[in-house]
Amino acid sequence: MLKRADKKAQSTLEYIIVLTAIIGLIIYAAVTWIGPAVSNSLNDTNNAIRTAADKINFSKIAAE
């Protein structure tokens, strides 16, 4: 009876290790491949906002 419980615990541990490895690979892939794309998108948005803000004539707004 004791040997069967040991095998079940070992099997559970193996599943946990495999699942952890898969999650680790997913996180690595997300950081490696998706991270730069998100960073570029945020930089493009930032540049568009700065360009739009530079076009505002604040002296005209203050005079009103």
PDB file of N, CA, C and O in Angstrom:
ATOM      1  N   MET A   1       0.819  -1.197   0.000  1.00  0.00           N
ATOM      2  CA  MET A   1       0.000   0.000   0.000  1.00  0.00           C
ATOM      3  C   MET A   1       0.864   1.261   0.000  1.00  0.00           C
ATOM      4  O   MET A   1       0.535   2.239  -0.672  1.00  0.00           O
ATOM      5  N   LEU A   2       1.932   1.242   0.727  1.00  0.00           N
ATOM      6  CA  LEU A   2       2.801   2.407   0.823  1.00  0.00           C
ATOM      7  C   LEU A   2       3.477   2.700  -0.527  1.00  0.00           C
ATOM      8  O   LEU A   2       3.662   3.861  -0.892  1.00  0.00           O
ATOM      9  N   LYS A   3       3.840   1.649  -1.259  1.00  0.00           N
ATOM     10  CA  LYS A   3       4.493   1.852  -2.548  1.00  0.00           C
ATOM     11  C   LYS A   3       3.572   2.536  -3.541  1.00  0.00           C
ATOM     12  O   LYS A   3       4.034   3.352  -4.339  1.00  0.00           O
ATOM     13  N   ARG A   4       2.296   2.232  -3.515  1.00  0.00           N
ATOM     14  CA  ARG A   4       1.351   2.852  -4.436  1.00  0.00           C
ATOM     15  C   ARG A   4       1.218   4.349  -4.159  1.00  0.00           C
ATOM     16  O   ARG A   4       1.143   5.134  -5.105  1.00  0.00           O
ATOM     17  N   ALA A   5       1.186   4.763  -2.904  1.00  0.00           N
ATOM     18  CA  ALA A   5       1.107   6.181  -2.549  1.00  0.00           C
ATOM     19  C   ALA A   5       2.357   6.915  -3.008  1.00  0.00           C
ATOM     20  O   ALA A   5       2.277   8.058  -3.459  1.00  0.00           O
ATOM     21  N   ASP A   6       3.514   6.263  -2.896  1.00  0.00           N
ATOM     22  CA  ASP A   6       4.760   6.886  -3.348  1.00  0.00           C
ATOM     23  C   ASP A   6       4.739   7.116  -4.855  1.00  0.00           C
ATOM     24  O   ASP A   6       5.187   8.161  -5.327  1.00  0.00           O
ATOM     25  N   LYS A   7       4.219   6.145  -5.616  1.00  0.00           N
ATOM     26  CA  LYS A   7       4.157   6.294  -7.067  1.00  0.00           C
ATOM     27  C   LYS A   7       3.195   7.408  -7.462  1.00  0.00           C
ATOM     28  O   LYS A   7       3.454   8.146  -8.413  1.00  0.00           O
ATOM     29  N   LYS A   8       2.095   7.531  -6.740  1.00  0.00           N
ATOM     30  CA  LYS A   8       1.134   8.597  -7.045  1.00  0.00           C
ATOM     31  C   LYS A   8       1.745   9.964  -6.783  1.00  0.00           C
ATOM     32  O   LYS A   8       1.566  10.889  -7.575  1.00  0.00           O
ATOM     33  N   ALA A   9       2.462  10.097  -5.681  1.00  0.00           N
ATOM     34  CA  ALA A   9       3.116  11.365  -5.367  1.00  0.00           C
ATOM     35  C   ALA A   9       4.192  11.679  -6.399  1.00  0.00           C
ATOM     36  O   ALA A   9       4.359  12.832  -6.798  1.00  0.00           O
ATOM     37  N   GLN A  10       4.914  10.665  -6.824  1.00  0.00           N
ATOM     38  CA  GLN A  10       5.948  10.861  -7.838  1.00  0.00           C
ATOM     39  C   GLN A  10       5.317  11.299  -9.154  1.00  0.00           C
ATOM     40  O   GLN A  10       5.838  12.194  -9.819  1.00  0.00           O
ATOM     41  N   SER A  11       4.225  10.693  -9.532  1.00  0.00           N
ATOM     42  CA  SER A  11       3.535  11.048 -10.765  1.00  0.00           C
ATOM     43  C   SER A  11       3.037  12.491 -10.710  1.00  0.00           C
ATOM     44  O   SER A  11       3.158  13.233 -11.684  1.00  0.00           O
ATOM     45  N   THR A  12       2.478  12.880  -9.566  1.00  0.00           N
ATOM     46  CA  THR A  12       1.997  14.256  -9.403  1.00  0.00           C
ATOM     47  C   THR A  12       3.150  15.239  -9.517  1.00  0.00           C
ATOM     48  O   THR A  12       3.022  16.275 -10.170  1.00  0.00           O
ATOM     49  N   LEU A  13       4.267  14.925  -8.891  1.00  0.00           N
ATOM     50  CA  LEU A  13       5.437  15.794  -8.956  1.00  0.00           C
ATOM     51  C   LEU A  13       5.946  15.918 -10.389  1.00  0.00           C
ATOM     52  O   LEU A  13       6.350  17.001 -10.811  1.00  0.00           O
ATOM     53  N   GLU A  14       5.929  14.827 -11.132  1.00  0.00           N
ATOM     54  CA  GLU A  14       6.363  14.879 -12.528  1.00  0.00           C
ATOM     55  C   GLU A  14       5.458  15.791 -13.349  1.00  0.00           C
ATOM     56  O   GLU A  14       5.943  16.564 -14.175  1.00  0.00           O
ATOM     57  N   TYR A  15       4.148  15.707 -13.129  1.00  0.00           N
ATOM     58  CA  TYR A  15       3.229  16.587 -13.841  1.00  0.00           C
ATOM     59  C   TYR A  15       3.480  18.051 -13.479  1.00  0.00           C
ATOM     60  O   TYR A  15       3.428  18.925 -14.345  1.00  0.00           O
ATOM     61  N   ILE A  16       3.746  18.309 -12.226  1.00  0.00           N
ATOM     62  CA  ILE A  16       4.012  19.691 -11.789  1.00  0.00           C
ATOM     63  C   ILE A  16       5.284  20.210 -12.438  1.00  0.00           C
ATOM     64  O   ILE A  16       5.329  21.361 -12.872  1.00  0.00           O
ATOM     65  N   ILE A  17       6.312  19.385 -12.511  1.00  0.00           N
ATOM     66  CA  ILE A  17       7.572  19.808 -13.134  1.00  0.00           C
ATOM     67  C   ILE A  17       7.377  20.088 -14.624  1.00  0.00           C
ATOM     68  O   ILE A  17       7.878  21.091 -15.132  1.00  0.00           O
ATOM     69  N   VAL A  18       6.664  19.225 -15.320  1.00  0.00           N
ATOM     70  CA  VAL A  18       6.415  19.433 -16.749  1.00  0.00           C
ATOM     71  C   VAL A  18       5.576  20.689 -16.967  1.00  0.00           C
ATOM     72  O   VAL A  18       5.872  21.484 -17.859  1.00  0.00           O
ATOM     73  N   LEU A  19       4.537  20.871 -16.163  1.00  0.00           N
ATOM     74  CA  LEU A  19       3.696  22.059 -16.284  1.00  0.00           C
ATOM     75  C   LEU A  19       4.495  23.333 -16.020  1.00  0.00           C
ATOM     76  O   LEU A  19       4.316  24.331 -16.719  1.00  0.00           O
ATOM     77  N   THR A  20       5.366  23.308 -15.026  1.00  0.00           N
ATOM     78  CA  THR A  20       6.215  24.457 -14.724  1.00  0.00           C
ATOM     79  C   THR A  20       7.147  24.774 -15.896  1.00  0.00           C
ATOM     80  O   THR A  20       7.354  25.941 -16.227  1.00  0.00           O
ATOM     81  N   ALA A  21       7.703  23.746 -16.517  1.00  0.00           N
ATOM     82  CA  ALA A  21       8.580  23.949 -17.672  1.00  0.00           C
ATOM     83  C   ALA A  21       7.807  24.562 -18.836  1.00  0.00           C
ATOM     84  O   ALA A  21       8.314  25.459 -19.510  1.00  0.00           O
ATOM     85  N   ILE A  22       6.600  24.095 -19.075  1.00  0.00           N
ATOM     86  CA  ILE A  22       5.788  24.642 -20.169  1.00  0.00           C
ATOM     87  C   ILE A  22       5.440  26.099 -19.902  1.00  0.00           C
ATOM     88  O   ILE A  22       5.534  26.928 -20.807  1.00  0.00           O
ATOM     89  N   ILE A  23       5.044  26.424 -18.688  1.00  0.00           N
ATOM     90  CA  ILE A  23       4.722  27.808 -18.344  1.00  0.00           C
ATOM     91  C   ILE A  23       5.958  28.683 -18.481  1.00  0.00           C
ATOM     92  O   ILE A  23       5.869  29.816 -18.954  1.00  0.00           O
ATOM     93  N   GLY A  24       7.103  28.168 -18.072  1.00  0.00           N
ATOM     94  CA  GLY A  24       8.350  28.916 -18.223  1.00  0.00           C
ATOM     95  C   GLY A  24       8.667  29.214 -19.679  1.00  0.00           C
ATOM     96  O   GLY A  24       9.100  30.318 -20.009  1.00  0.00           O
ATOM     97  N   LEU A  25       8.453  28.235 -20.550  1.00  0.00           N
ATOM     98  CA  LEU A  25       8.689  28.458 -21.978  1.00  0.00           C
ATOM     99  C   LEU A  25       7.723  29.488 -22.559  1.00  0.00           C
ATOM    100  O   LEU A  25       8.108  30.296 -23.404  1.00  0.00           O
ATOM    101  N   ILE A  26       6.488  29.461 -22.113  1.00  0.00           N
ATOM    102  CA  ILE A  26       5.500  30.432 -22.591  1.00  0.00           C
ATOM    103  C   ILE A  26       5.907  31.838 -22.166  1.00  0.00           C
ATOM    104  O   ILE A  26       5.841  32.772 -22.964  1.00  0.00           O
ATOM    105  N   ILE A  27       6.327  31.990 -20.918  1.00  0.00           N
ATOM    106  CA  ILE A  27       6.752  33.310 -20.440  1.00  0.00           C
ATOM    107  C   ILE A  27       7.991  33.778 -21.195  1.00  0.00           C
ATOM    108  O   ILE A  27       8.077  34.945 -21.580  1.00  0.00           O
ATOM    109  N   TYR A  28       8.947  32.884 -21.409  1.00  0.00           N
ATOM    110  CA  TYR A  28      10.154  33.243 -22.157  1.00  0.00           C
ATOM    111  C   TYR A  28       9.809  33.687 -23.577  1.00  0.00           C
ATOM    112  O   TYR A  28      10.341  34.681 -24.071  1.00  0.00           O
ATOM    113  N   ALA A  29       8.919  32.946 -24.225  1.00  0.00           N
ATOM    114  CA  ALA A  29       8.522  33.298 -25.589  1.00  0.00           C
ATOM    115  C   ALA A  29       7.818  34.644 -25.619  1.00  0.00           C
ATOM    116  O   ALA A  29       8.041  35.444 -26.526  1.00  0.00           O
ATOM    117  N   ALA A  30       6.974  34.894 -24.636  1.00  0.00           N
ATOM    118  CA  ALA A  30       6.254  36.166 -24.594  1.00  0.00           C
ATOM    119  C   ALA A  30       7.226  37.329 -24.434  1.00  0.00           C
ATOM    120  O   ALA A  30       7.091  38.353 -25.103  1.00  0.00           O
ATOM    121  N   VAL A  31       8.189  37.173 -23.561  1.00  0.00           N
ATOM    122  CA  VAL A  31       9.155  38.256 -23.338  1.00  0.00           C
ATOM    123  C   VAL A  31      10.059  38.438 -24.553  1.00  0.00           C
ATOM    124  O   VAL A  31      10.390  39.565 -24.924  1.00  0.00           O
ATOM    125  N   THR A  32      10.452  37.337 -25.166  1.00  0.00           N
ATOM    126  CA  THR A  32      11.390  37.397 -26.289  1.00  0.00           C
ATOM    127  C   THR A  32      10.743  37.907 -27.570  1.00  0.00           C
ATOM    128  O   THR A  32      11.319  38.755 -28.253  1.00  0.00           O
ATOM    129  N   TRP A  33       9.558  37.407 -27.909  1.00  0.00           N
ATOM    130  CA  TRP A  33       8.957  37.737 -29.201  1.00  0.00           C
ATOM    131  C   TRP A  33       7.909  38.834 -29.107  1.00  0.00           C
ATOM    132  O   TRP A  33       7.851  39.700 -29.980  1.00  0.00           O
ATOM    133  N   ILE A  34       7.101  38.819 -28.098  1.00  0.00           N
ATOM    134  CA  ILE A  34       6.011  39.788 -28.000  1.00  0.00           C
ATOM    135  C   ILE A  34       6.479  41.082 -27.345  1.00  0.00           C
ATOM    136  O   ILE A  34       5.974  42.158 -27.667  1.00  0.00           O
ATOM    137  N   GLY A  35       7.430  40.986 -26.436  1.00  0.00           N
ATOM    138  CA  GLY A  35       7.924  42.159 -25.715  1.00  0.00           C
ATOM    139  C   GLY A  35       8.397  43.287 -26.626  1.00  0.00           C
ATOM    140  O   GLY A  35       7.960  44.424 -26.448  1.00  0.00           O
ATOM    141  N   PRO A  36       9.269  43.022 -27.590  1.00  0.00           N
ATOM    142  CA  PRO A  36       9.720  44.090 -28.483  1.00  0.00           C
ATOM    143  C   PRO A  36       8.582  44.713 -29.303  1.00  0.00           C
ATOM    144  O   PRO A  36       8.589  45.918 -29.550  1.00  0.00           O
ATOM    145  N   ALA A  37       7.626  43.913 -29.716  1.00  0.00           N
ATOM    146  CA  ALA A  37       6.500  44.448 -30.488  1.00  0.00           C
ATOM    147  C   ALA A  37       5.671  45.399 -29.638  1.00  0.00           C
ATOM    148  O   ALA A  37       5.252  46.456 -30.112  1.00  0.00           O
ATOM    149  N   VAL A  38       5.434  45.030 -28.391  1.00  0.00           N
ATOM    150  CA  VAL A  38       4.683  45.905 -27.487  1.00  0.00           C
ATOM    151  C   VAL A  38       5.468  47.180 -27.225  1.00  0.00           C
ATOM    152  O   VAL A  38       4.897  48.271 -27.214  1.00  0.00           O
ATOM    153  N   SER A  39       6.762  47.050 -27.016  1.00  0.00           N
ATOM    154  CA  SER A  39       7.607  48.217 -26.773  1.00  0.00           C
ATOM    155  C   SER A  39       7.587  49.170 -27.968  1.00  0.00           C
ATOM    156  O   SER A  39       7.480  50.383 -27.792  1.00  0.00           O
ATOM    157  N   ASN A  40       7.689  48.627 -29.177  1.00  0.00           N
ATOM    158  CA  ASN A  40       7.641  49.472 -30.376  1.00  0.00           C
ATOM    159  C   ASN A  40       6.289  50.164 -30.511  1.00  0.00           C
ATOM    160  O   ASN A  40       6.225  51.339 -30.873  1.00  0.00           O
ATOM    161  N   SER A  41       5.241  49.461 -30.228  1.00  0.00           N
ATOM    162  CA  SER A  41       3.900  50.044 -30.301  1.00  0.00           C
ATOM    163  C   SER A  41       3.744  51.192 -29.307  1.00  0.00           C
ATOM    164  O   SER A  41       3.198  52.242 -29.646  1.00  0.00           O
ATOM    165  N   LEU A  42       4.221  50.993 -28.088  1.00  0.00           N
ATOM    166  CA  LEU A  42       4.139  52.056 -27.084  1.00  0.00           C
ATOM    167  C   LEU A  42       5.002  53.257 -27.473  1.00  0.00           C
ATOM    168  O   LEU A  42       4.610  54.402 -27.250  1.00  0.00           O
ATOM    169  N   ASN A  43       6.175  52.997 -28.054  1.00  0.00           N
ATOM    170  CA  ASN A  43       7.031  54.100 -28.500  1.00  0.00           C
ATOM    171  C   ASN A  43       6.365  54.879 -29.634  1.00  0.00           C
ATOM    172  O   ASN A  43       6.435  56.108 -29.656  1.00  0.00           O
ATOM    173  N   ASP A  44       5.727  54.189 -30.566  1.00  0.00           N
ATOM    174  CA  ASP A  44       5.020  54.863 -31.653  1.00  0.00           C
ATOM    175  C   ASP A  44       3.875  55.723 -31.118  1.00  0.00           C
ATOM    176  O   ASP A  44       3.669  56.847 -31.575  1.00  0.00           O
ATOM    177  N   THR A  45       3.141  55.191 -30.154  1.00  0.00           N
ATOM    178  CA  THR A  45       2.049  55.949 -29.541  1.00  0.00           C
ATOM    179  C   THR A  45       2.584  57.175 -28.823  1.00  0.00           C
ATOM    180  O   THR A  45       2.015  58.262 -28.928  1.00  0.00           O
ATOM    181  N   ASN A  46       3.670  57.002 -28.098  1.00  0.00           N
ATOM    182  CA  ASN A  46       4.293  58.116 -27.388  1.00  0.00           C
ATOM    183  C   ASN A  46       4.733  59.207 -28.366  1.00  0.00           C
ATOM    184  O   ASN A  46       4.525  60.394 -28.114  1.00  0.00           O
ATOM    185  N   ASN A  47       5.327  58.806 -29.457  1.00  0.00           N
ATOM    186  CA  ASN A  47       5.767  59.784 -30.460  1.00  0.00           C
ATOM    187  C   ASN A  47       4.574  60.513 -31.084  1.00  0.00           C
ATOM    188  O   ASN A  47       4.647  61.717 -31.328  1.00  0.00           O
ATOM    189  N   ALA A  48       3.496  59.806 -31.339  1.00  0.00           N
ATOM    190  CA  ALA A  48       2.306  60.441 -31.913  1.00  0.00           C
ATOM    191  C   ALA A  48       1.709  61.461 -30.937  1.00  0.00           C
ATOM    192  O   ALA A  48       1.284  62.540 -31.351  1.00  0.00           O
ATOM    193  N   ILE A  49       1.678  61.128 -29.664  1.00  0.00           N
ATOM    194  CA  ILE A  49       1.147  62.056 -28.657  1.00  0.00           C
ATOM    195  C   ILE A  49       2.039  63.282 -28.548  1.00  0.00           C
ATOM    196  O   ILE A  49       1.538  64.403 -28.464  1.00  0.00           O
ATOM    197  N   ARG A  50       3.350  63.088 -28.549  1.00  0.00           N
ATOM    198  CA  ARG A  50       4.273  64.241 -28.475  1.00  0.00           C
ATOM    199  C   ARG A  50       4.129  65.149 -29.698  1.00  0.00           C
ATOM    200  O   ARG A  50       4.142  66.374 -29.575  1.00  0.00           O
ATOM    201  N   THR A  51       3.991  64.537 -30.878  1.00  0.00           N
ATOM    202  CA  THR A  51       3.823  65.318 -32.100  1.00  0.00           C
ATOM    203  C   THR A  51       2.537  66.145 -32.044  1.00  0.00           C
ATOM    204  O   THR A  51       2.527  67.319 -32.412  1.00  0.00           O
ATOM    205  N   ALA A  52       1.466  65.523 -31.583  1.00  0.00           N
ATOM    206  CA  ALA A  52       0.190  66.228 -31.471  1.00  0.00           C
ATOM    207  C   ALA A  52       0.274  67.348 -30.436  1.00  0.00           C
ATOM    208  O   ALA A  52      -0.275  68.430 -30.647  1.00  0.00           O
ATOM    209  N   ALA A  53       0.953  67.096 -29.329  1.00  0.00           N
ATOM    210  CA  ALA A  53       1.083  68.122 -28.287  1.00  0.00           C
ATOM    211  C   ALA A  53       1.942  69.286 -28.766  1.00  0.00           C
ATOM    212  O   ALA A  53       1.693  70.434 -28.397  1.00  0.00           O
ATOM    213  N   ASP A  54       2.944  69.000 -29.580  1.00  0.00           N
ATOM    214  CA  ASP A  54       3.803  70.074 -30.101  1.00  0.00           C
ATOM    215  C   ASP A  54       3.050  70.995 -31.060  1.00  0.00           C
ATOM    216  O   ASP A  54       3.434  72.152 -31.230  1.00  0.00           O
ATOM    217  N   LYS A  55       2.000  70.507 -31.679  1.00  0.00           N
ATOM    218  CA  LYS A  55       1.228  71.312 -32.623  1.00  0.00           C
ATOM    219  C   LYS A  55       0.263  72.267 -31.925  1.00  0.00           C
ATOM    220  O   LYS A  55      -0.269  73.176 -32.561  1.00  0.00           O
ATOM    221  N   ILE A  56       0.035  72.077 -30.644  1.00  0.00           N
ATOM    222  CA  ILE A  56      -0.909  72.943 -29.924  1.00  0.00           C
ATOM    223  C   ILE A  56      -0.240  74.284 -29.651  1.00  0.00           C
ATOM    224  O   ILE A  56       0.894  74.339 -29.176  1.00  0.00           O
ATOM    225  N   ASN A  57      -0.948  75.354 -29.955  1.00  0.00           N
ATOM    226  CA  ASN A  57      -0.437  76.700 -29.714  1.00  0.00           C
ATOM    227  C   ASN A  57      -0.982  77.167 -28.370  1.00  0.00           C
ATOM    228  O   ASN A  57      -2.110  77.650 -28.273  1.00  0.00           O
ATOM    229  N   PHE A  58      -0.161  77.014 -27.341  1.00  0.00           N
ATOM    230  CA  PHE A  58      -0.618  77.318 -25.986  1.00  0.00           C
ATOM    231  C   PHE A  58      -0.761  78.818 -25.755  1.00  0.00           C
ATOM    232  O   PHE A  58      -1.560  79.231 -24.914  1.00  0.00           O
ATOM    233  N   SER A  59      -0.016  79.635 -26.471  1.00  0.00           N
ATOM    234  CA  SER A  59      -0.133  81.087 -26.279  1.00  0.00           C
ATOM    235  C   SER A  59      -1.508  81.569 -26.769  1.00  0.00           C
ATOM    236  O   SER A  59      -2.079  82.487 -26.182  1.00  0.00           O
ATOM    237  N   LYS A  60      -2.033  80.974 -27.813  1.00  0.00           N
ATOM    238  CA  LYS A  60      -3.360  81.338 -28.312  1.00  0.00           C
ATOM    239  C   LYS A  60      -4.432  80.905 -27.325  1.00  0.00           C
ATOM    240  O   LYS A  60      -5.411  81.624 -27.123  1.00  0.00           O
ATOM    241  N   ILE A  61      -4.262  79.741 -26.707  1.00  0.00           N
ATOM    242  CA  ILE A  61      -5.229  79.249 -25.729  1.00  0.00           C
ATOM    243  C   ILE A  61      -5.216  80.131 -24.502  1.00  0.00           C
ATOM    244  O   ILE A  61      -6.275  80.408 -23.937  1.00  0.00           O
ATOM    245  N   ALA A  62      -4.038  80.586 -24.066  1.00  0.00           N
ATOM    246  CA  ALA A  62      -3.926  81.419 -22.861  1.00  0.00           C
ATOM    247  C   ALA A  62      -4.540  82.793 -23.098  1.00  0.00           C
ATOM    248  O   ALA A  62      -5.038  83.402 -22.150  1.00  0.00           O
ATOM    249  N   ALA A  63      -4.523  83.310 -24.340  1.00  0.00           N
ATOM    250  CA  ALA A  63      -5.058  84.630 -24.647  1.00  0.00           C
ATOM    251  C   ALA A  63      -6.587  84.648 -24.594  1.00  0.00           C
ATOM    252  O   ALA A  63      -7.191  85.700 -24.382  1.00  0.00           O
ATOM    253  N   GLU A  64      -7.203  83.496 -24.784  1.00  0.00           N
ATOM    254  CA  GLU A  64      -8.664  83.456 -24.774  1.00  0.00           C
ATOM    255  C   GLU A  64      -9.117  83.497 -23.381  1.00  0.00           C
ATOM    256  O   GLU A  64     -10.320  83.474 -23.122  1.00  0.00           O
TER     257      GLU A  64
END
